[in-house]
Amino acid sequence: MQKYLADEKINTEGEFIVGGYSPPWIPRFLARNEAMIKLKG
């Protein structure tokens, strides 16, 4: 993800935040998660 943002010259600010939506007993390949990052305007 970080390489893609750098390649596209997208300026970010801070660290990635991970948002998990699936309960812990769901296998990882079925889990739904998001990665969020603040973008510089």
CORRA-V994612 format. One line per field, one symbol per residue. phi: phi as a letter, one per 20 degrees, with the letter a starting at -180 (. if undefined). psi: psi as a letter, one per 20 degrees, with the letter a starting at -180 (. if undefined). burial: I if it has 9 or more other ideal C-beta (glycine too) atoms within 8 Angstrom, else O. A space follows every 10 residues. Layout:
phi = ???
psi = ???
burial = ???
//
This chain:
phi = .ffgfffele edbnefdddd deffefggfd fdccdcbeef e
psi = ghgggghjlo prparqppop iqqhipqhii qprqpqqpqp .
burial = OOOOIOOOOO OIOOOOOOOO OIOOOOOOOO IOIOIOIOOO O
//
